[in-house]
Amino acid sequence: MRRLLLALAALIATAAPAAAEPVAITFDDLPTMALSPTTDYALVTTKALLAGLRRNHIPAIGFVNEVKLEARDKPQRIALLTRWLDAGMTLGNHSYSHPHFSTTPVADYIADVARGEVVTRSLLAARGKPLRWYRHPYLETGATSQDRATFETWLAAHGYRVAPVSMENSDWLFALPYDEAVTRGDAGEAERIRQAYLTFTAQIVPWYRQAALEVLGRRPAFVFLLHATRINADSLGELAAILRANDLKPVTLDRAMTDPAYAIADDYVGAAGTPWVTRWALTLHKDMPWKTLPRPPADIAALDARIEGAVATPRPPPSAR
């Protein structure tokens, strides 16, 4: 009998599924990143995004560009941030105006970041919470070692930690084409873009898991970069399903950052931003599997390039290297 019980225990242990890997879900460009400038459009997006997060039991942090609050309806725009806190999410600083660190003098960059914390810090303080996280626009952490060190000294002195990115899905590329289709009432085109987005996400998520495995010899807790967009608001259920299919369990950013991978020295200096998996590879002298990197659909990229050119707000991919 004892042997039978031991055999059964061994069988159960062998058949037990591997523990899910933690993933922190983060959103940039709050209150929203949108083609439409109206607060009404932002309100619909925010409500749907937060409802989807709650429905799928996903904790999240939103990184704010406070320049987006500057309008005649500023109180209504600030109220969008309050909704995030009311939903149990938290907020971080993403700079005031989303500047390029690589081309902005460090003193001016610091001034922009300081200006970008005024409302966000106040909203958090009213709930007894500190403002703790900073996310670099474009993931640009400094074009020179001196600039990087100067800014990181300022961050530490003001109680900030850097929020890294170790997984992303180029969602920004699909966002404005989707907005354009939605605002002109073309439901068929909007759904075509959304399905292309989900297909690409289902390809890139396992690529990042494999890349991290090859670089670290294991899969770490990931920090997933998304943006506060209508396409994400309308796709939260499917995005959550993609995470589950890849054995990824949403956790807070604080929880993800306890992974030892984020203690690996990051000495990357350069004009282009790059995710932390690439930074780990550079530090550890490992190769990244670039040959198998999935590429977003060319037609979607062309749509985004046309729209970005028209609105004169080019936004390079955070994975630029």
N, C-alpha and C positions, 0 to 999 in steps of 0.2 A: 504493500500500500504506500509506504513511504517513497519507494522508487517511482511509483505512478504519480504521486503528488509532485515530486521533483521534476518529473518529465513534463507534466502539465504546466508547471510554473515556468519552465524553460521555454515551452512552446508559446505561452502567452507573452513572455518577455520578447521573444523573437518577432512575434506578430504585431507587437505594439507599435503604433505609428511613431515616427520621430517627432520630437517636440517642435512646435512651430517656432519659426524665427521671429523675433520682435521687429517691428517696423514702426517708426514714428511718421505720422502724416503731417506735413507742413504745407501751408499755403502762403504764397507771396503776393504782394501788390494789393493789399487790402486798402480801402473797403472792397473794391473789385477791380479786375482788369477787364475792360469791355470796350467794344467799338462805340456803343451808345454812351453819351456823356450824362444821361439823365439819372437822377436819383431814383426814379421809379423803376428803371431797369435794374439798377443796383440792388434795390430792395427785393425785387422778385428773385434775383440771383442769390442774395444772401439768405433769404428765407428757405429756398429750396436746398441750398448747400448745407445749411445747419440742420435742416430736417433730415437730410440724407445721412449726415454724420451721426445724428442721434439714433436714427432707425437702424443703422448698421453697427452701433456701439463702437464708434471710432473717436477716440480723443484726438484733438488736433490743436495746433497753434497757428495763428495767422500773423504774418509780418506786415506791418503797416507802412505805407508811404503817406505821410501826413499832408503832402502837397495836394492830395486828392480830396482833402477835407475843405480846401479853400474855395468856397463858392457862396452865393447868397443864401443857399439852404444848408449852411454849415452845420447847424444843430441836427438836421435830419441825417446828414452824412456821419456825424459823430455817433448818432443813434444806431447806425449800422454796426459800429464797433461794439457798442453796448450789447447788441444782440449776441455777439460771439461770447461775451462773458456770461450773459444770462443763460446761454446754452451749455455752460460748463467748460467752454474752451478757454484758451489763454491767448495773449498777444505778445508780439515782439516788435523790435525796431528794424525797419528795412531801409533806413535813411529817410530824409525828407523828400528829395526829388529824384531818387534813383540814379545818381551820377555814376559815371565810370571812374573807379578809383585809379585806374591806370593812366588816365589823362587829366586828373584833377589834382592840383597841389594838395599835399596832405593836410595843411592847415584849413583849406577850404572844405576838404572832404569831412574833416572832423566837425567843422561848424555846421555842415549840412546834417550830419548824423545827430548832433546835439539838438538842432532845430526839429528833427524828426521824432523826438521823444516826448514833446511837451504834453500833447493830449493823451497819448497812450499811457505815459507814466501816471498821469492824473487819474485816468479811468481805473487803472490797476490799484493805485494807492487807495482809492475810495472803497475798495474791497479788501484792503489789508494785504495786497499782494505787491511784490516788487517787479520792476521791469528788469528781466535777467538776460534775455537772448537778443543777439544781433545777427542778422543775415546780410551778407555782402550782396549788393546788386551784381548780377552777372557772375557771381562767385569770384570776383576779382579781389584778391586779398593783398595786393601790392605789387607794383612793377619793379620795385627795388627793395632790398633787405632793410634799408633805413626807413623807407616809408612804412613798410609792414610793421617793423618794430615800434615806430612812433605811434601808429594807430592802435596797435595791440596794447601798448602801455596805457593809452587813453581809455580803451575799453575796460581794462582791468580796474583802473582807478574809479570808473563810474559803475562798477558792479556788473558788467556784461560778460557773458560767455559767447563765443562764436557758435552759431548753429550751422553745422556742416551739411553737406548734401552727399549722400552715397548712392542715391538712386533717383533717376528722373526719366520722364517719358516725352519730352519735347511737347508738353501739352500746350504751351504758348503758341506753337506753330498752327494748331488746329483751332485755337480759341476765336480769333477774329474772323476767319472764314465762316465758322459756325454762327457767330453773332450776326454777320452780314445776312446769312440765309434766314435766320430767325426774324430779324427786323424787317426783312422784305416779305415775310410770310411764306417762304419757300420750304415747306415742311419736308418735302422729298429730298432736297439738297441738304438740309440740316441733318436729316437722318443718315444720309450717305456719308457725310463728314464725320458724324458721331461714330458710325460703325467702323470707319477707317481708323479713327482714333483708338477705339477699343481693340481693334485687331493689332495695331502697332504696340499698344501697351502690353497686350498679351505676349508679344514677342520680346520686348525690351526688358521686362521685369525678370524673366528667367536668365536673360543675358547678364544682367548685373549680378544676379546670384552666382552664376558660374564664374564671372570675372573675379568677384571677391574670393570665391573658393580657390581659384588658381593663384591669386596674389597672396592670400593669407593662410591658405591651407585649411580653411574652414569658412563657414558663412556667418558673418557678424550680424548684429542688430543693424538694420538699415535706417537711414533718414531719407524719406521720399519727398522730393520737391514737386509740388503742384502749384497752381495759381488759382486765385479766387475768381473763377470764370463761370459763365453760364453752361459751357459744355461739361465742366466737372459737376456742376449742380444737377444737371440732367442725367448724369451717368454714375452717380455714387453707388447705386446698387450693383452695376456691372463691374465697377472698379473694385468694390469690396469682394466680389466673386473671384476676380483675377488674383487678388491677394490670397484668398483662401486656397485657390487652386495651386498656388506656389508656396503653401505652408507658411504664410506670413501673417502674424498676429499683430494688429495695431496696438501700440502702447504709447505712453507719453514720451515727449522728447527727453525729459529727465531720465526716464527708464532706459531709453535707447543709448543715451550717452554714458551709461555705466559700462558699456562694452569696452574691453581693453583696446580694441582697434582704434578708438578715438584718442587714446593716449600715445599712439605711435607718433614720433616726431614728424612734423610737417614743415619742411623747409622750402616748400615750393615758392618761387618768385618768378613772376612773369606777367606780361601784359594781358594774357587771356585767362579767364577763369576756367577752372576744371574741377570735377567732382573729387571727392576724397578717395574713391577707389583708385583713381589715377595717381593721386598723391601718395597713397600707400605703396603703389607699384614703384614709383620713383625712389622713395625712401628705402624700400627693401630690394631694389634692383631686380624687380620682376617684370616680365612682359605682360602687357594687356592684350586680350584676344580681339584686337581691332578688326581682323579679317572677318569675323563672324558678327560684327556689330550690325543690328538691323537698321535700316534707313527709313525715315518717314516717306510716305508716298510723294512722288515728285509733283503730282498735280496739286496736292494740298500745299506743298511748299511754294508753288507758283502763285496760288491764290493768296497766301499770306504775304508774299513779297509784293504783290500788286497793292494789297490793302495797306501794308506798312509804308510803302512808298507814297501812297495817297495821303496818309495821315502824318507822314514825316516823323514817325517814332520807331525807327528800326530797333529791334530787340534781338541781339545775337543769342544763340543757344548757350545755356549755362555749361554745356559739355564741350564748348569750344576748346580746342587744345592746340 
